[in-house]
Amino acid sequence: MERIYLDHAATSLYRPKEVMEAVIEAMETMGNDGRGSHGEALASSRIIYDTRSLLNELFHGEGAEQVAFTANATQALNTALKGILNPGDTLITTVLEHNSVLRPAYELEESGVCLRIIESDSLGRFPYERLEQVMEEETERQKKRWESLGQRGAVVFVGTHASNLTGNLTDIRKIGQICARFQALFLLDASQTAGIFPIDMIGDGIDVVCFTGHKSLMGPQGTGGLCVKKKVRIRPLLSGGSGVMTYEKKHPFRMPTALEAGTLNGHGIAGLRAGLLYLKKQGVDHLRRKEQDLLRQFYQEVCSIRNVTVYGDFSSFDRAPILSLNIGDLDSGEVSDRLSEEYGIDTRPGGHCAPLMHEALGCREQGAVRFSFSHFNTEEQIKKAVIAVRELAEME
Ligand SMILES: Cc1ncc(COP(=O)(O)O)c(C=O)c1O
């Protein structure tokens, strides 16, 4: 039985062969970036710097040195959130978020940050008007704090570019404009969209982009990072060896070293670089259209199958290539297991680390079966997935 992998929102499985080759070559040739001036160390520095440049170009940031590497988006989001916010500040977010935003946000709330989580509608769409209202309320509250306590906290918004459950896309330019109007910082979780959608930090008014390397950027697991505007100061989450300023007691404050401690995942970053070069050659827009065509093909068939509930807003296909569904009252884990065992189709059931989105859509108990597509998938594979869903729905 052919195995069909439709879980690319969790991690990419099909990758360009150049990525694997780059990792092997790096393991054979790379020394430690910033730790010495011999050829192997310099080779490592060159590859890592080049990867920073490619990421800076992809996100239209303020310079290669403003890109710091982490192990994944979770570490990048923790670094940004915990390194920016102080007690008394306001953090605004939405129910669309992944636990890599929500859990650090709850921790910050415990330490005295005012946390506001905005609801979506029943299709999981981003609440722009509500964001404006909450921004207004929080700016006002911070003004009053200034008048009574002489302290005015920052207002920060953090949000995902696309829901990892519904695939609904948010209009980042609109959010950037709202944040700019209220002088709030805008932190973007680009885990589901980096490498699929254009992200323009300068044009869209984004202050920090947090990304992961192992999804649509086509890199290996263990890669990720954050791209930071120069005006944003982030305290390091970790401190330690940096290869520079060895006799200082404090970790260096200059980017990117400020947010990197210890040896980087150079081998993984070399693979990520190959992934970025592949995306550049293929064109992000071209790859996205292929993925959205597969999504459209799948949606148009499954949405009319009796007993199937599809979650999210499909009024436009300008969305991430994700579709989550349920069949009748069947547990999503059972459906996903049967898809895997009887049809060879890999999907992701359960809660997808997005508890509030599930609650908003009313599928907390059942979970949902998530199908997510890559440009490496084929129309034939989508047809097989449709047949599988139809047969399971007919049996129910
Ligand atoms: C929207 C979103 N944010 C953050 C993450 C966390 O990414 P990572 O597991 O690479 O840290 C994910 C992963 O699925 C995600 O979908």
The ligand as an SDF file (V2000), in Angstrom:
LIG
                    3D

 16 16  0  0  0  0  0  0  0  0999 V2000
    0.9980   27.8790   14.7090 C   0  0  0  0  0  0  0  0  0  0  0  0
    2.1540   27.1600   15.3410 C   0  0  0  0  0  0  0  0  0  0  0  0
    2.9470   27.8320   16.1740 N   0  0  0  0  0  0  0  0  0  0  0  0
    4.0160   27.2500   16.7530 C   0  0  0  0  0  0  0  0  0  0  0  0
    4.3230   25.9400   16.5060 C   0  0  0  0  0  0  0  0  0  0  0  0
    5.5080   25.3250   17.1870 C   0  0  0  0  0  0  0  0  0  0  0  0
    6.4590   24.9250   16.2820 O   0  0  0  0  0  0  0  0  0  0  0  0
    7.6880   24.0230   16.7780 P   0  0  0  0  0  0  0  0  0  0  0  0
    7.0980   22.7250   17.2150 O   0  0  0  0  0  0  0  0  0  0  0  0
    8.5400   23.8820   15.5890 O   0  0  0  0  0  0  0  0  0  0  0  0
    8.3200   24.7250   17.8830 O   0  0  0  0  0  0  0  0  0  0  0  0
    3.5190   25.1920   15.6520 C   0  0  0  0  0  0  0  0  0  0  0  0
    3.8020   23.7650   15.4060 C   0  0  0  0  0  0  0  0  0  0  0  0
    2.9910   23.0000   14.9950 O   0  0  0  0  0  0  0  0  0  0  0  0
    2.4110   25.8230   15.0340 C   0  0  0  0  0  0  0  0  0  0  0  0
    1.6040   25.1750   14.2170 O   0  0  0  0  0  0  0  0  0  0  0  0
  1  2  1  0
  2  3  1  0
  2 15  2  0
  3  4  2  0
  4  5  1  0
  5  6  1  0
  5 12  2  0
  6  7  1  0
  7  8  1  0
  8  9  2  0
  8 10  1  0
  8 11  1  0
 12 13  1  0
 12 15  1  0
 13 14  2  0
 15 16  1  0
M  END
$$$$
